């Protein structure tokens, strides 16, 4: 298989699928450019090899072409990151895009307009009436799939080589992330973002040094069940925190007050406890909660046993004793996977538990552990605390990372590896 380091880009036009789906404020200013910065080494590698670059990405979830979601808003910042002018095509297919791509000289970069201005990118019909019949839905889907073939062919015609560097969309079988592969049988490869992500996840999931600790946070156990079950055969320690804690406590007969709780998932919580015991996994749950009398940074606060939370109060963070327990397990680990905060870290009053987890991961990393931070909220937390450069790897892919950890096949990876 070709790699970005072995391929000869001289005189070639490289069509790179990047993930420039960055957050914009109401003035169309980028509030977090992490994904853009991550793509720079791949772009520069092609340019250094005397190739030219055509960048394609989506931005947001537009239902049609809409200036609000135009990639022109990120053009100036992209030029600053690359320290060079970047051409912009006001479409991603069609005559103007084709002309601009064909006229690219070695060392030049062209950014295409938002791929999702076309329903064909995702292959999903748009504009269907809410009361559309099953037959109408089926016909609309078939029509989009048929026109998708031309869309894919038009994209592929722009370049000589295709590079997938958008790990954040690797779990989607979209036109630009997977279907296009068939046009580049011997000229397709991962970019450095994809290579780095896969190496990091494989380090954790396939070749972990032990002890291996996974920290799973977030509000609902139902959203993490597939990951938890897949990790049961792999980890030595499983720390469960965040809102899901209270489903476990209630399932065990506790009183959790107004805390978030999935009452229909008690059997599932008890199954997880039982399976962990059977497999010899050290399951670590909070035994001290920071509770508030409202979901607010202005709430009155007290510390209590999460099995005995008063009515009208809710668990919003882990207490100091639990922070120490979590940190003790983390610091003894050689491989660490963190997905999800253990408290409402967006509020300073309830950020201490998540900060303690982040600090413990940093200390373990300093002692030689491999640490992977993945999932939107964990990444937001590690960035908020200014510790992203003190862990081994921070993933750019939310849903894609989680599906890969669950053991699912990702179309964007299969498309390259075959």
C-alpha positions in Angstrom: 0.0 0.0 0.0 1.3 3.5 -0.9 2.0 5.9 2.0 2.3 9.6 2.0 6.0 9.2 2.7 6.7 6.8 -0.2 4.6 8.4 -2.9 6.1 10.6 -5.5 4.0 13.7 -5.7 6.0 15.5 -8.4 3.7 17.1 -10.9 0.7 15.4 -9.3 -2.6 17.0 -8.2 -3.5 15.6 -4.8 -7.2 15.7 -3.7 -7.1 15.7 0.1 -10.2 15.0 2.1 -9.6 17.1 5.2 -11.9 17.8 8.2 -12.3 21.5 8.3 -15.6 21.3 10.1 -14.5 23.9 12.6 -16.8 25.9 15.0 -17.6 29.5 13.9 -19.1 32.2 16.0 -21.8 34.6 14.8 -19.1 36.8 13.1 -17.9 33.7 11.2 -14.6 33.6 13.2 -13.1 30.3 14.0 -13.3 29.5 17.7 -11.1 26.3 17.6 -8.8 25.6 14.7 -7.4 22.3 16.0 -8.6 20.3 13.0 -7.2 22.8 10.5 -3.8 22.9 12.2 -3.7 19.1 12.3 -4.0 18.9 8.5 -1.1 21.3 7.8 1.7 18.6 7.8 -0.1 16.5 5.1 -0.6 19.6 2.9 3.0 20.7 3.3 4.3 17.2 2.5 2.6 17.2 -0.9 3.8 20.7 -1.7 7.3 19.9 -0.6 7.2 17.0 -3.1 6.4 19.4 -6.0 2.7 18.5 -6.1 -0.3 20.7 -6.0 -3.2 20.4 -3.5 -7.0 20.4 -3.8 -8.7 20.5 -0.4 -12.2 19.2 0.1 -14.2 19.3 3.3 -17.7 19.7 4.8 -18.7 22.4 7.2 -21.8 22.0 9.4 -25.0 20.4 8.3 -26.5 22.6 5.5 -29.7 21.4 3.8 -28.7 23.3 0.6 -26.1 25.7 -0.6 -26.0 28.4 2.1 -23.4 31.2 2.6 -23.6 30.6 6.4 -21.8 27.3 5.8 -19.4 28.4 3.1 -15.8 27.4 3.5 -14.7 30.8 2.3 -15.1 31.9 5.9 -12.0 29.8 6.8 -9.9 30.8 3.7 -8.0 33.6 5.4 -7.0 31.5 8.4 -6.0 28.7 6.2 -3.7 31.0 4.3 -2.2 32.1 7.6 -1.6 28.5 8.7 0.1 27.6 5.4 1.8 31.0 5.1 0.8 31.2 1.4 -2.1 32.3 -0.8 -4.9 29.7 -1.3 -7.2 29.7 -4.3 -11.0 29.2 -3.7 -13.5 27.5 -5.9 -17.1 28.5 -5.4 -18.2 25.0 -6.0 -16.7 21.5 -5.4 -17.7 20.1 -8.8 -18.7 21.6 -12.1 -16.8 23.5 -14.8 -15.3 26.2 -12.6 -13.9 23.8 -10.1 -12.6 21.6 -12.9 -11.0 24.5 -14.6 -9.3 25.8 -11.5 -8.0 22.3 -10.6 -6.6 21.7 -14.0 -4.8 25.0 -14.0 -3.1 24.4 -10.6 0.7 24.6 -10.7 3.0 22.6 -8.5 3.2 24.3 -5.0 -0.3 25.8 -5.3 -3.4 25.0 -3.1 -7.1 25.2 -4.0 -9.9 25.0 -1.5 -13.2 23.6 -2.8 -16.6 24.8 -1.6 -18.5 22.8 1.0 -19.2 19.2 -0.1 -22.4 19.0 1.8 -24.0 21.7 -0.4 -24.8 18.5 -2.4 -27.1 15.8 -1.1 -24.9 13.4 -3.1 -22.0 13.8 -0.6 -23.9 12.0 2.2 -26.2 10.1 -0.2 -29.3 11.1 1.7 -32.4 12.6 0.0 -33.4 16.2 1.0 -36.6 18.2 0.8 -38.9 15.2 1.4 -42.3 16.1 2.8 -42.8 15.0 6.4 -45.8 12.9 5.3 -43.9 11.3 2.4 -44.8 7.6 1.9 -42.3 4.8 2.2 -42.5 4.4 -1.6 -41.6 8.1 -2.1 -38.7 7.9 0.4 -37.4 4.8 -1.4 -37.6 6.5 -4.8 -35.9 9.6 -3.5 -33.1 7.6 -1.9 -32.6 5.7 -5.2 -32.4 8.9 -7.2 -29.7 10.4 -4.9 -27.7 7.2 -5.0 -27.9 7.3 -8.8 -26.8 11.0 -9.1 -24.1 10.3 -6.4 -22.2 8.2 -9.0 -21.7 11.2 -11.2 -20.8 13.4 -8.2 -18.1 10.9 -7.1 -16.7 10.7 -10.7 -16.7 14.5 -11.0 -14.7 14.9 -7.7 -12.3 12.1 -8.7 -11.6 13.8 -12.1 -10.0 16.8 -10.4 -6.9 15.0 -9.3 -4.3 12.2 -9.8 -4.1 11.0 -6.2 -6.5 10.9 -3.3 -5.5 11.3 0.3 -8.0 10.7 3.1 -6.9 12.8 6.2 -10.4 13.3 7.7 -10.5 10.9 10.7 -13.5 12.7 12.1 -15.6 11.4 9.1 -14.0 8.0 8.7 -17.1 6.3 10.1 -19.2 7.6 7.2 -19.5 6.0 3.8 -19.7 9.3 2.1 -18.7 10.2 -1.5 -15.5 12.0 -0.5 -14.5 9.7 2.4 -15.0 6.2 0.9 -16.8 5.9 -2.5 -14.2 7.9 -4.3 -11.5 5.2 -3.5 -12.4 3.1 -6.5 -11.1 5.8 -8.9 -7.7 5.7 -7.3 -6.7 2.0 -7.1 -3.0 2.6 -6.9 -3.0 6.3 -5.9 -4.7 6.4 -2.5 -3.4 6.8 1.0 -3.9 8.1 4.5 -2.6 11.6 5.4 -0.7 12.2 8.6 -3.8 12.9 10.7 -5.3 9.5 9.8 -2.0 7.7 10.2 -1.5 9.3 13.6 -5.0 8.5 14.8 -4.9 4.9 13.7 -1.4 4.4 15.3 -2.6 5.9 18.6 -5.8 3.9 18.8 -4.0 0.7 17.8 -1.4 1.4 20.5 -4.3 1.4 23.0 -6.6 -1.3 21.7 -4.2 -3.8 20.1 -0.9 -3.4 21.8 -1.5 -1.9 25.3 1.1 -2.0 28.0 -0.3 -3.0 31.3 -2.0 -2.0 33.5 -4.5 -0.6 30.9 -7.0 1.8 32.4 -10.1 3.3 30.6 -11.9 6.3 32.0 -15.5 6.5 30.7 -17.5 9.6 31.6 -20.6 11.3 30.2 -24.2 11.5 31.2 -25.7 8.2 29.9 -24.6 4.6 30.2 -26.7 3.8 27.2 -24.5 5.9 24.9 -21.4 4.1 26.1 -22.5 0.5 26.4 -20.9 -0.7 23.2 -17.5 0.8 24.1 -17.7 -0.5 27.7 -18.5 -4.0 26.5 -15.7 -4.0 24.0 -13.3 -2.8 26.6 -14.2 -5.5 29.1 -11.9 -8.0 27.4 -9.0 -5.5 27.1 -8.7 -3.3 30.2 -7.4 -4.0 33.7 -9.2 -1.0 35.3 -12.5 0.7 34.2 -13.3 4.0 35.8 -16.9 5.1 35.3 -17.8 8.7 36.1 -20.1 11.5 35.1 -23.9 11.4 35.0 -23.9 7.6 34.3 -22.7 7.1 37.9 -26.2 7.7 39.2 -27.8 5.0 37.1 -25.4 2.5 38.7 -26.0 3.9 42.2 -29.8 3.7 41.8 -29.5 0.2 40.3 -27.7 -0.8 43.4 -30.5 0.5 45.6 -29.3 4.0 46.2 -31.3 7.2 46.4 -29.9 9.7 43.8 -32.2 12.7 44.3 -32.6 14.8 41.1 -29.4 13.4 39.5 -29.6 12.3 35.9 -30.6 8.6 35.9 -31.7 6.1 33.3 -34.2 4.1 35.2 -34.7 1.7 32.3 -31.0 0.8 32.3 -30.8 -0.7 35.8 -30.4 -4.3 34.4 -27.7 -3.1 32.1 -25.8 -1.4 34.9 -26.0 -4.5 37.0 -24.8 -6.6 34.0 -21.8 -4.4 33.6 -20.9 -4.8 37.3 -21.3 -8.6 37.1 -19.3 -8.9 33.8 -16.5 -6.8 35.2 -16.3 -9.1 38.2 -16.4 -12.3 36.1 -13.6 -10.9 33.8 -11.4 -9.7 36.7 -11.8 -6.0 35.6 -11.3 -3.5 38.5 -14.5 -1.4 38.1 -14.1 1.9 39.9 -17.2 4.0 40.6 -17.5 7.2 42.5 -18.0 6.8 46.3 -18.2 10.6 47.0 -20.3 13.1 45.1 -20.3 16.9 44.9 -24.0 17.8 44.7 -25.8 21.0 43.9 -29.4 22.1 44.5 -29.6 23.3 40.9 -27.8 22.7 37.6 -25.9 26.0 37.9 -22.6 27.4 38.8 -24.4 29.4 41.4 -25.9 26.3 43.1 -25.5 25.6 46.8 -23.0 22.8 47.1 -22.3 19.9 49.5 -20.4 16.6 49.5 -22.3 13.4 50.1 -22.5 9.7 49.5 -23.9 9.2 46.0 -26.1 6.4 47.4 -27.8 9.0 49.6 -28.4 12.2 47.7 -31.3 14.4 49.2 -34.4 15.1 47.2 -34.0 18.2 45.0 -30.2 17.8 44.8 -28.2 16.3 42.0 -24.7 14.9 41.5 -22.6 17.2 39.4 -19.0 16.2 40.2 -16.9 13.6 42.1 -15.7 14.5 45.6 -12.1 14.8 46.9 -11.9 11.2 48.1 -13.0 9.9 44.8 -10.6 12.2 42.9 -7.8 10.6 44.9 -9.0 7.1 44.2 -9.3 7.8 40.5 -5.9 9.4 40.4 -4.3 6.5 42.3 -5.5 4.0 39.7 -4.6 6.3 36.7 -1.1 7.0 38.0 -0.3 3.2 38.3 -1.3 2.7 34.6 0.9 2.2 31.5 -1.9 2.7 28.9 -4.8 5.2 29.4 -7.9 5.9 27.4 -10.1 8.8 28.4 -13.5 9.4 27.0 -15.9 11.7 28.8 -15.6 14.1 31.8 -16.5 12.9 35.3 -18.4 16.1 36.2 -19.9 19.2 34.7 -16.5 20.7 33.9 -18.0 23.6 31.9 -19.0 25.1 35.3 -15.9 26.0 37.4 -17.6 24.9 40.6 -18.0 21.3 39.2 -14.7 21.1 37.2 -12.4 19.8 40.0 -13.0 16.1 39.4 -12.4 16.3 35.6 -9.3 18.5 36.3 -8.0 15.9 38.8 -8.4 13.1 36.1 -6.6 15.2 33.6 -3.7 16.0 36.0 -3.4 12.3 36.9 -3.2 11.4 33.2 -0.4 14.0 32.7 1.5 12.6 35.7 1.2 9.0 34.4 2.3 10.2 30.9 5.4 11.8 32.4 6.2 8.4 34.0 6.1 6.7 30.6 2.4 5.8 30.1 0.7 6.1 26.7 -2.4 8.3 27.0 -5.1 8.8 24.4 -7.8 11.5 24.9 -10.8 11.1 22.6 -14.4 12.2 22.4 -15.5 15.8 22.1 -16.0 16.6 25.8 -12.7 15.1 26.9 -10.8 17.0 24.2 -12.6 20.2 25.2 -11.7 19.5 28.8 -8.0 18.8 28.2 -7.8 22.0 26.0 -9.6 24.0 28.7 -7.1 23.0 31.3 -4.2 23.7 28.9 -2.8 20.2 29.1 -3.2 18.9 25.5 0.5 19.0 24.9 1.2 17.0 28.0 -0.6 13.8 27.0 0.5 11.3 24.3 -2.3 11.9 21.8 -5.5 14.0 21.5 -7.9 12.6 18.9 -9.6 14.8 16.3 -12.3 12.3 15.7 -15.3 12.0 18.0 -17.8 9.6 16.6 -15.2 7.9 14.4 -12.9 7.2 17.4 -15.7 5.8 19.4 -16.9 3.5 16.7 -13.3 2.3 16.1 -13.0 1.6 19.9 -16.3 -0.3 19.7 -14.6 -2.6 17.2 -16.7 -1.4 14.2 -15.2 -1.3 10.7 -14.9 2.3 9.5 -15.6 2.9 5.7 -13.0 5.6 5.5 -10.3 3.2 6.6 -11.5 0.2 4.6 -11.5 2.4 1.5 -7.8 2.9 1.8 -6.7 -0.5 3.1 -9.1 -2.4 0.8 
